């Protein structure tokens, strides 16, 4: 029966099998056999060259590929000579140097939008089908780019992004070229794949997609008409691995997307497995049980690796340690082998004294707020120590550690984007993150009045988030971000009223209007004697909400 694409069923009599990666040999990007093995001709030698024929063959007239030397119509072809610092491909046909195109310019952004539109037709990242077969087939076809560098693999519920960026900063300061893969992004998808601490350009992202697209098509077609095609996250993961191999990097820090065992990133065998605090999130997959989530996330701990584990609840810790024993992995635990010895609130962040695997690191300035970020810093330090083999008698250079932490940037994590009144952005999107955020605000800020702007995704625990914020917030402005997954405004408004009361809740249909309303609330006072200074606005509830607010305040993707 015809497939509807001009290819008969017999073309697929020997279609590749995802379970047998060798079966992809001799298959083109449409899933058809490129050459009949019974044919005694050599397809590479006997096939006519399409470009050659388009040019007219050996007697191809004007511009024919077969004509070497003089052009029959235009006379002798000039010999182009490039200056020492210019390559021939950077010259036009007159020998003049081409103006370089902007890799993040309008044309590159248009092409990026087209690529994203194509990728967005695939399964979203919030939907998974538990299998590594598709991503394994993809990286196999690509020549296993993920095997070309050591990997530090990061999983957990909260703090993954911050910890990943800290690890990146430390490794970079130690002299390595580092690739970083994170998700989700705040503003622009290019943030997810970074080299040397900088997101790849729009043009580079488009090129990466075009490079892997034929292999993605082969994997899609190999699965059959009823099989699940590759998801967007799987494709992005393949792109990241390719980018790191092409760079090439000397180490990669890879953050899981959702879970661990069945996450597309888990085709890597991390030298170091980093587990941040595990709580309740993605209840549609893990339910409300942190232990169930722990079983899934423990899957990144591989045989012979080092598992660096943040402080966990007893039930979660037990599961992680059992996995480490099962695969014979070494273990370093926060509160035992490493941790935060001292922390003191400082202007613009905090001063830390950290116990690492190789000794004590003091006078560490971290330009981030909150005890949770201090804990992330200790976790990142131990991970990098484990990567370099630091131990009792082998410590990292303390001054280099200080410099690395002092330069850490974590966009959208209690990030100040405006003063007078102060506007802070935070990507907290579950009750655990919201509690850490509320604790930090209470301990490290002294706002006269604080209004929260909150936009939440429909599948998230909005009540848990708002309950955590209520003690530190004067008023709340509920809103809706641009995501189709955003919780309806009426629903979020009803939840907010049940927690804060009608007098403390305002609803605004758009994020920009919500922020303006919140600023107005903290700048007004019923008491003429009360100073207007000291007001603050906190924008939170979702990564998308924080990212869109960041764009509104003119911040570039980072």
N, C-alpha and C positions, 0 to 999 in steps of 0.2 A: 504494500500500500504506500503510495507516495507520501512524503513527509510534509509537503506543502512548500518546500524550498527548492524544488527542482532536482532533488536528489532522490533516487529510488532506494528502496529498502536494501537491495543487494549491495549498495555502496557501503552499508554498515554491517555487513556480515561479520567483519572482524573488528568491530568497534572496541576501543580501549576500555579497560576495566579499572576503576579507581582502586580496587584492591590489589591490582597487579600493575605497578607503576611501569614495569618494563614494556607493557602492552602499548604504551604511547609511542614507541619507536616506529617511525615511518608513517605517522599520522599527521595530517596538516591541521591548521587552526580551525577548520570547519568540521573536524572529526572524521574525515574520510581518509582512506589509504592513499598516500601520495604516489605509491608505486606498487604494481603487482609483482610479488616475489617470483612468480613463474616466468615473467618476462626477462629475456636474456639481455635486454638493453640496459644501459646505465643511465638512470634518469638525470643525474647531474651532468653527464657528458653529452647525452643525445638530445636533451630538451632544448628547443630554440630559445634564445634569450629574447625576452619580450621587448626590452629597451632597444636591443639591436635591431629588431624588426620594425619597431616604431620609427627608428631613425632611417630606415630604408635599406638596411643590410649593407653589403659591401659597396654597392653603387647608390648610396642613399641620397644623391643630390645635395642640395644646400644643407649643410649642417649634419649630413649623414654620419653615423657613428663609425662607419667603415672608412671614412676619409681622415687620414692622419696628415699633419703638416698643413699645406696650403688649403684654404677654403676656396672652392672654385668660383664663388660669386664675389667674395670680399677680398681675395688676395691673401698674402701671407698673414698668418696669425702672429701678432706681436708677442715677444717674450716678456712676460710680466716679471718684474723684479721687486720684491717686497723689502722694505726697510728691515733692519736687524730685529726690531722688536715687534714686527707684524708678520703674521702668517699669510700665505697666498690666499687661503679661503676667506680672509678678512678684506680682500680687495674686490671691487666690482670689475665689470668687463673692460673698463677703461684704465684699470690699474690704480684707481683712487681708493683710499681706505674707506670701508663701510662704517657708517655711524652705528655704534653699538645699540642694540635694542634694550629697553628697560625690562628686566626679568619680572618686575612687579608692576609694569605699566598697564595701560588700558587694554591693549591687545592681549597681553598675558592674562589679565583678569577675565576678559571675555572668554578666552579659551578654558580657563579654570572653571568658570560657571557652566560651560558646556559639558565639561568632564563631570562636574558634580551632578548635573541634571541626569547624566547617563548612570552614574553610580547610585543615585537616589532611587532609581527604578528597581534596585536590588533589595533584598531583605534588609531592614534597618538593624542597627546595632542592639536594639532592645529585644530582638527576636533571634533565638538561637536554635540550631538543630544539633544535638550533641554528637559530633563526629569531627575527627581531625583528618578524615580521608581527603576532603577537598583541598585543604591548605597543604597537606602533605604532598598531594599530587602536583599542586602548583609549584611548590618550591623544588620538587624533583625535576620538573620540566625546565625550571629556571637555572638548574645547576647547583641547587642547595646553597644559595647565597648566605643563609643564616648560619652556615658552618664555618664561615671565614673569619670569625672574630669571637672572643669570649663575651658572654652575656651575663649581666646581673638582672634577674627577673623579679619584678615587684608585683605582689598581689595583696589584697586586703579590702576592707570596706571604706575606711577613711584614711586620709593622709598619703595616699599613693602618689598623687601628682606632686605634692610638695617634697616628699622623700625622693622621688625620682629626679627632680630638679637639683636637689642637694647632692645626690650621688654624682650627677652629671658635673656639677661645679667642682666637686672634689677631684674627680678623675681628670678633668681638664687642667686643673691647677697642678696636678702631679705630672703633667707633660704629655698626656695621651690625647689622641684625636678620638672624640667620643660621638656616637650616634645616640639619639634619644627618641623613643617612640612613646607617646602618651595619648590618652583619650579620656573624655571627649575634649574637643577644642572649645575655647571661649568665644572667639570671634571669627577666625578663618581656619579652614581645615588644614592649611599648610603648617599650622602650629604643631601638628601631631608628629611630624617628621623633622627633627632638628639635627644639624651637624655643627659641631663646635659651638653649641649653645644657641644657635640661630636657626629659626624655621627655614626650611627650603623655600625658594622663591616660587611664585605662581607658575613661571615657565618650567622650572625644574619638576614641579609636581605634575604638570601636564605631560612632560616628557617621560616621567616614571610610569604614568598610567599607560601611555601609548606603548611603552616597552613591554609591559606585562599583559596588556589586553589580549594579544593573540593566544597566550598561554591560558588565560582565564577562559577564553572561548573554548579551548580544547577541553578543559576540565568540565565546563558546563555541558558540552555535547557528549562527553564520555559517560555522564550519569544517566542518560536515557531520558525519554519524554516526561516521566513522572518523578524524576529525581529532583532534589533541592539544588538549585544553582548556587554558585558562590555568593556569600553575603557581601555587603559593602565593607564590613570590617575585615573580612578575610582578604579582600582585594587590597585594602589599605595596608594590611600587615605584610603582604607580599611586596608591595611597593617600598615599604620601609626597609625590609631585608635587602632589597635590591639597591636602594640608596646607600645603605651602609657598606655593602660590598663594593660598590662603585667608587666610594669616596677615596680610598678605603678607610674604615675606622679601625682603631686598635682595641676598642671596647664599645659595647652597646648596652644601654640601660633601657629595658623593655617593660612597660607597664601593661598588665592585663587589661582587657576591656571589661569582661563580665565573667566572674568566676575564676577558674584556674584550669582544672583538668581538661575541660572541653573548650577552653578559650583558644582562639586561633594562634595566639602567641606561644602556646605550649608545645609547638613543634620544636622549639629551641630546648636545648639541655643547658640550663643556666649553671654557670660555675658557682654563683651565689644566688640563693632564693631568699628574697626579702619579704617578710609577712608583716604588714602594718596591722593596726587594731582591727579585729573582725567583729562586726555588730550586725544589726538587722538592716537589710536593704535588698532591693530587687525581690520583694516578697512573692512576686508572680512566679519566680523560679525556686527560691530557697525557703518560701514560707516565712514565718516569724521566728525561725529557729537558728540562732547563730551557729550551733553545732553542725547543722546541715550545710551551712555556707562554708564552715571550716573544712569539712571533708572535701568539698570541691576546690577550695583555694589551696589546700595542702598538696594538690596534684602537681604544683610547680616545683616541689622539692624532689630533685632527681638523684639517682644513685651517685655517690661520691661527691656530692655538692656540699656547700656549707649553708645551713638554714639559719638566717639571722631573724629573730622573732621579737616583735614588739610585745609589750605587756598585754596579756589576754586574760579573759575570764578562765577559771580553772577547767571548765568543760572544753573550751576551745583549745587551751594549751595542751590538754591531754591528747586531743586528736592530732595536733601538729607534731607533738613529740613521738607519737606512735608511728606516724608516717616517716619521720626521720629515722627511726630505728628500723623500720621495714626496708628502707632503701639504703641503709648504712651511710646516712649523711651526718656530718658534724653539725653541732648545734651551738649557737650563741644566743642567750636570752637576755632581754632587757630586765634589769633588776637583779641579775645574777652576774653575767660576764661583762655587761656594759650598762650605762645609764646616765642620767642627769644627776650630778652631785650637788650643784648649786645653780640657781637662776635668780637674776635680779632684773627687775624692769628698768629699762633705760630709754633715753630719748630715741624714738624711732625703732625700738625693738627691745632686745634684752641681752644681758651679759651672762654667759654660761661657763660652767666648769663641768666638763664631761669625762666620764670614765670610759675609756675605750678598751679594746682588746689588748692594745699594746701599752697601756698606761694612761696617765691623766693628761688631759688637754685643757689648760686654763685660759682665761681672758679671751674667750670666744665671743665676739659680737655677732649676733644674729639679727638682721634687720626685719624680723617678723615678730608678731605678737602671739602670746599664748603659750601655756605650758604644753599644749599638744604639739606646737611647733618645736619646742625644745626637745620633746621626746622623739619627734621625727628626725631632728638633727643628730641625736645620739644613735638612732637606728641607721641613718645614712653613713655616719662615721664608721660604725662597726662593720657595715657592709663593704665599705671601701678597704678597711683594714683586712677583712677576710679575703677580699679579692687579691690584695698584694701579699697575703700571707703573713700579715702582722700578728704578733703574739707577745708573750710576756717579755721577750728580750728584743722585740723589733717594733718600733713605733714610727708612725708617719712623722714627717717634719712638721713640728707644731706651728711654725710661722706660716707654712703653706696652708695648713688647715684653717688657720685664722683668716688668711686672705680669701680663701675659697668661700667660707661661710659669710664673710662680710659682703661678698658680691652676689649672694643668692637673691634671685628675684622669683617671686611666685605670684603672677598676675591673678587677680580675682580671689586672693586669700587675705581678707581684711586689708585690702588695698585702698589707700587714701587717694581719691581722685579730685578732691576739691577741699578748699579751706574756707571757713567763714560763710556759711556753716560747713563743718566737716562732713564730707560724704565718703562713706566707706562701702566697699563692695566685698561680698563674700559668697563663695559658691556652695555653701552648705546646702545639702539637698536631702538630708535625712535627719531623724531625731538625734542621733549620736553626734553628727557634725554641728547641728544647731545648739546642742548643749555645750559643746566645746566653745562655740562662738559666743554664747551668752556668758559663760564663765569668764572668758577673756575680756569682754566688754565691761563686765562688772568689776574685774580686778585691775584693769590697766587703763581705763578711761573714766573720766569724771564729767559726763555730759549733764548739763542742766536739764536738758530735755532731749529725748531720742525718739525719732519716728522711724519705723521700719517700713520699707517698701518690699512687699513679698509677692513673688509669682512662683507657683509650684507646678510641677508636672502632674498629670492626672493620676498616674500610677503610684505616686509617692504618698507617704504618710503625712499629709498636710496637718492633721491635728497634732501629731507628735512634734512637728517642727514648730508650730505656733505655741504649743504648750511650753516648749523650751525657751522661746523668746519672750514670752509674756512678762516675766519678772523684771526684765531690764528695759522694756520698751514703754514709752509714754503713750504713743498712738501707733496705729498700724494702718497703712494704706495698701489694700490688696489690689492686685492687678493681674494682667495676663500678658505673657510674652508672646512672641510671634510663632512659636512652635505649634504645629497641629496637635501635639500631645499635651499642650498646656491645659491645666484644670480650668473648667468654665468659671468665669468671674462670679456668677451667682452662687455656685457651690462653695467656692473659697470664701466668699463674703459671709455666707451662713455659718461656716465653721469658725471664722474669726469672731463673729458676733457672739457665738456661744462661749467663747473663751475670754474675750476682752470686754464684752458688753457693747451695746450700740454706740455709746458716746465716744468710744475710743477707736472706732473703725470707720474708715472712708474707703469707698470703692472707686477706682478709676479704670476705664477700659483700655488705656494704653500705658506703656511703661514711662514714656517721657512726661505724660500728664501726671502720673503717679509721683514721679520724682519732684516735679514742680510743686505739687500739692504738699508733699512732705517737707520740702524746704520752707514753704509758707507757714506750715504748722509750727516748726521749731523757731521761726523768726518772730512769731507773735507772742504776746504775753498779756494776761488779764491784769497783771499788777504793774502799774506804771513805774514802780520803784525797782522792779526786777530787771537786771541787765539782760540784753538780748544775746550777748555772747555766750558761748558754751553749748549751743545747740548742735545736734548731730543727726545725720540721716544714714541708715543702714539698709543697703539694697541686697537682698538675699533670697533664698528659697530654691534656687536652681542654677545650674551651670549656665544655662541659656540666658536666664535673667541677668546674671552677673556679666556675661559676655556682651549682651546687648547694651547694658548700662555703660560698660567700658567704651563701647563704640560711641555712644551718645556724648561721652566726656572727651572724645577726641584721642583716645589712647590707641596706639598702633598694636597690632597682634605681636605677641612675643612668646 
